[in-house]
Amino acid sequence: MRTQSTDTDPVIERIQVAGLRRLTPTQRFQMANRLTRSVFTLSWGNFRRKHAHLGEREAALLWVRLLYGDDLAERVSAYLEHMEHQEDQKGQKHRSTG
């Protein structure tokens, strides 16, 4: 087996790969899912520290823009504005009838 990592001893790498091969597909998926969630959480935390001056919404929209592009960020922003407008209308209707 050709080594995949330059910073891991080949003996250790073979042990790691053997261990991964013993896992069921469900276990491998769960491991990958946990790793993905951990990386996302760490990345978001670092992003928020670097952009602490932004409010939660502004930071989330910038995050979407950086990860997924301008088009999706604009669509998410428009959707949020639409939902806020609907909530405002519901609140006004409730206040006028209550």
C-alpha positions in Angstrom: 0.0 0.0 0.0 1.3 3.4 -1.0 1.3 5.9 2.0 -1.3 8.7 1.8 0.3 10.9 4.4 3.8 12.4 4.6 3.6 13.1 8.3 2.4 9.7 9.5 4.7 6.7 9.9 3.7 4.0 7.3 3.2 1.4 10.1 0.8 3.7 11.9 -1.0 4.5 8.7 -1.6 0.8 7.9 -3.0 0.3 11.4 -5.3 3.3 10.9 -6.5 2.1 7.5 -7.1 -1.4 8.8 -9.2 0.1 11.6 -11.3 2.1 9.2 -11.8 -0.9 7.0 -13.3 -2.8 10.0 -16.0 -0.1 10.4 -19.4 -0.6 8.9 -20.6 1.9 6.3 -22.8 3.4 8.9 -19.9 3.9 11.3 -17.8 5.5 8.6 -20.6 7.8 7.7 -21.1 8.8 11.4 -17.4 9.4 11.8 -17.3 11.6 8.7 -20.4 13.4 9.8 -18.9 14.2 13.3 -15.7 15.4 11.6 -17.6 17.6 9.2 -19.7 19.1 12.1 -16.6 19.7 14.2 -14.8 21.5 11.3 -17.8 23.6 10.6 -18.2 24.6 14.3 -14.6 25.5 14.6 -14.6 27.4 11.3 -17.8 29.3 12.2 -16.4 30.2 15.7 -13.2 31.5 14.1 -15.1 33.5 11.5 -17.3 35.1 14.2 -14.2 36.1 16.2 -12.7 37.7 13.1 -16.0 39.5 12.3 -17.2 40.2 15.9 -18.3 43.7 14.7 -21.0 42.2 12.6 -24.5 41.2 13.9 -25.5 37.6 13.7 -27.5 38.1 10.5 -24.8 40.1 8.7 -22.2 37.5 9.7 -24.4 34.6 8.5 -25.0 36.3 5.1 -21.3 37.1 4.7 -20.5 33.4 5.6 -23.0 32.2 2.9 -21.5 34.7 0.4 -18.0 33.4 1.1 -18.9 29.7 1.0 -21.6 29.6 -1.7 -21.3 32.8 -3.7 -23.2 36.0 -4.3 -26.2 34.5 -5.9 -27.2 32.3 -3.0 -26.4 35.0 -0.5 -28.7 37.4 -2.3 -31.4 34.9 -2.4 -31.1 34.1 1.3 -31.1 37.8 2.1 -34.3 38.3 0.1 -35.9 35.3 1.7 -35.1 36.6 5.2 -36.5 40.1 4.4 -39.6 38.5 3.0 -40.1 36.4 6.1 -39.5 39.4 8.4 -42.1 41.4 6.4 -44.6 38.6 6.8 -43.9 38.4 10.6 -44.4 42.2 10.8 -47.7 41.9 9.0 -48.9 39.2 11.3 -47.9 41.2 14.4 -49.8 44.3 13.1 -52.9 42.2 12.3 -52.7 40.6 15.8 -52.4 44.0 17.5 -55.2 45.5 15.5 -57.6 42.6 16.4 -56.5 42.1 19.9 
